[in-house]
């Protein structure tokens, strides 16, 4: 019975550790987001009654309205992202007895080269996908390049996607890859962390098989970056700009969630190239961009990056 929870080395099994992070995140997020959520709900009810309208107590609809609100939605989302960071730190400190740098979150000043490369690669990759879809006639822009649509969502979107990049990489690449190393099998950390990463998107709107496959592939790419650089700043950079340029610059759906961009799409064909309602991440053009990413990361690590061993170390940090 003990073997279900503890491995032969006396360590809590990696699956249970990741589950503890998830449960702790759920508890913390529900506690610290309750105040702004209740303020928004009460404010909405008060304004509805004041204007003579009928109160809608549909929690799902109220929650959707809350998350789409520029101010309250941003506050609640940021608090939720901070909750996952807090959960990881707590489990690291009290169960794993490790620090953030042990999961690859080193001082960014010392890894600025990897961060910048990740930011550039993410932006260029999704821009290439957008250009191919546009030039092939698979999408049509609502406003021209000389008619940018700047609004507050470009600012809040950048804030949110910075937190998304840090959050998901701290968990999927940082924490999961680190604890999975205790299995002693080199293939397990990159592959299983990519599986977990894809499962986290399984309930997204308009999800498709191709979309989940591409998210798995990009999870492998982000794991590859982590192994090559032995930190998670390159994956964080890539994650931030891929999402931000896709949604808040080009106005494309990000993993099924629609965004308001500087440039917006009037229509997009629903086919294997475009990914349809799930967005470019559900199309084969994105698959090609991800494969190209592997090649560019390999070339970076060979000719530009720091000299690190091409294997998953006992600890990802230096």
C-alpha positions, 0 to 999 in steps of 0.5 A: 500500500505504501508503494502507491504513495512513495517510491523505492527511494522513499520519495513521494511519487511525482504524480502525488506531488503534482496533484498536491500543487493542483489542490493547493492552487484550487484552495488558494485561488478560491480564497484570494479571488473571492473579494474582487469576485463578490465586489463585482457581483454586488456592483452588477446586481446594484446597477441592474436594480438601480436601472430597473432591470431584473437580477440574473443569478446565473453564476456561469453568466456572471462569471463570464461577464466578470472575466471579460471585464477589463479591470475586474477580469484582469484582477481576478485572473492575475490573482489566480495566476499568483495562486499557482505560483504560491502553490508551487513555492509552498510545495517546493519548500515544504515537500521537495525542500527546494528553491525556485532556481532548482526548477529552472527559475534562475535570475533572469538577468543572468539568462537574458539571452535565452529570454530574448531568444524565446520572445523573438522566436515566439513572435516570429513563429506565430507571425509566420503562421499568420502571414501564410494563412493571410497570403493563402487566402484562408483568412481576411483582415477586418482592418488593414495594417495602416488601421491599427486598433489600439485599446485597453485590451492590448495592455491587459492582454500583455499583463495576462499573457506574461502571467500565463507564460510564467505560470504554465512554464513554472508548472509544466516545464519547471515543477513537473519536469523536475519532479518527474526526474525522480522516475530515473527515465530520461524520456519521462520528464519531457514527454509526460510534462507535454502530456500534462500541458496538453491535458490542461487545454482539453476543456478549451472552447472549440477544442480539436484533436489537431489542436491538442496534438499541436499543444502536445508538440509545442509542449515537447518544444518547450521541454526541449528548450528547458533541457538545452538551456537548463532554465525555463526563461526561453520557454517563458519568453516563447509562450508569452509572445506566441500567445500575445501576438496570436491574440492581441496583435493579430486578433486570432483565437488563442487555444479556442478563446477569442481575443480583440487584437490590434488587427482583427480577422473578418473571417477565417476558413474552417479547415486543417490549415487554419484550425478553425474556431480553435485558432491556428494552434489547431492547424498544420501551419502551426505544426510546421512552425513548431517543427521549425522551432525545434531546428532553430533552438538546436542551432541556437544551443549549438552556436549561441547558447551557453555550454550545457550538457544535453541531458536532463540534469538532476536539477534543472538549475545550474 
